[in-house]
Amino acid sequence: MTLTLEAKNNAHFSTYQEACAYLDSLQFFRIKLGLATMHQLLQELGQPQQRLRCIHIAGTNGKGSVGITLATLLAQAGYRAGFYSSPHLCEVRERFVINGTPISKEAFRKQMNFLHALFARTGVQPTYFECTTLLALSWFAQEGVDVAILETGLGGRLDATNVVTPMVTVITDISRDHEQYLGTDIAAIASEKAGIIKPGVPVIFSGRTAAGTEVIDSFCRRLDSRLFLLGRDFFAQGEDGCLSYTGITGTHRPDLSLALAGAHQVVNTSLALATLELLATSFPIKTEDVRAGLAKVHWPGRMEYLMLPYQNTHRRFLLEGAHNEAGVQALCTSLAARETKGRMILVWGNMADKHMEKARRKLFTMATHIILTQAELERSATPQALWESMSKEERQKSRCIASVQEALLAAMALATADELICVAGSLHLVGRARHYLIQKQETSPSPWVGMTR
């Protein structure tokens, strides 16, 4: 559904679909770094962010994993935890969640009607992300959540979420991504991430790059914000599926089971646990709730395994966004550790502004067949463009299929029950693939037949 210009200016959204169409129309207003619009509109809204107790998360990779872990553990302990994340995989409501439940379609419609009236009255035109951030802050405040967990969208300093003064600031691993906006080296990118640090607010940081740590430490010293570093102030050991954690207070928690797959989740989970230590006075959590909560954490599209029926057998899928260099490296590490048998068929597609030739080389080497596809027309690289950027050896085991749906069908036809089909390269691709796979899993227990474009 699309809205005409006249309809946008005079909209009263009677359905959820109309509200979504209006929000989607804001995609035409591209990334706009700066906080003036947010401050103006929040003033009109009565400063809802000031009524929230927040945890603010920035970083290149791992923000969502840390956020969902925090949200799950707090909910397990009986608190109402709001979690605002991006991007969504299949439906925009995934961005706004309280205790695991997304905002209802009716509540979303009402929020969008209210915000649209505000934009029309003030004459202020927000971007898509500014609008969703306003919705999150307003809805969480109205719902009276105990804590709001906010994930930055891009960078930190000028990100739309950087209008809160949190209880704790969390910065995950920093690596190269969005270099056209954030800078071309780790120090420059870290400076942008560090922009969410507030005076006197403690900071939890993974600290796994020297250049990034130097920058974050400098910001913390200048702002009198105490810095807690993984490997210095709290410690984590383990492997895929298991964590031994020693906290800031010296508390040792051995043999914690991790529901999230991937060795990198040892780092992400330790950041969440350290954050909860700093919040223990306001939000105490029992050890049994920590253990139970960690076993429940679920973050779709990130190292997510699915088993689906196919003809008289099944097909095994791994969905992992892996949308930047660090993400691809983590995926390769996890595949090497977990997938010791059989071949891997890779369904790949990345955004056109991502230069990932170097990062994906090892992953492409691990695949026996590569299917290049395109998640959406406007921003995704075309399969042909990807094919032309590949080496001769990579091309020999590759084919181009523009439709994600047809690419999945082709992968299933190539695979056997013992082989893995890995879908990676962008969260847009993973979201599109997951929608098809889950939909078919729910509606068609019989073999997939007759799927068309």
Helices and strands as residue ranges (DSSP letters): H 5-9, H 16-25, G 26-28, H 36-45, G 48-51, E 54-58, H 63-76, E 81-84, G 92-95, E 96-98, E 101-102, H 105-122, H 128-143, E 147-151, E 168-171, H 179-182, H 186-193, G 194-196, E 203-205, H 210-223, E 227-229, E 235-239, E 242-246, E 252-257, H 265-278, H 287-294, E 304-310, E 313-320, H 325-338, E 344-348, H 357-366, E 369-372, H 383-388, H 392-396, E 398-400, H 404-414, E 420-424, H 427-443
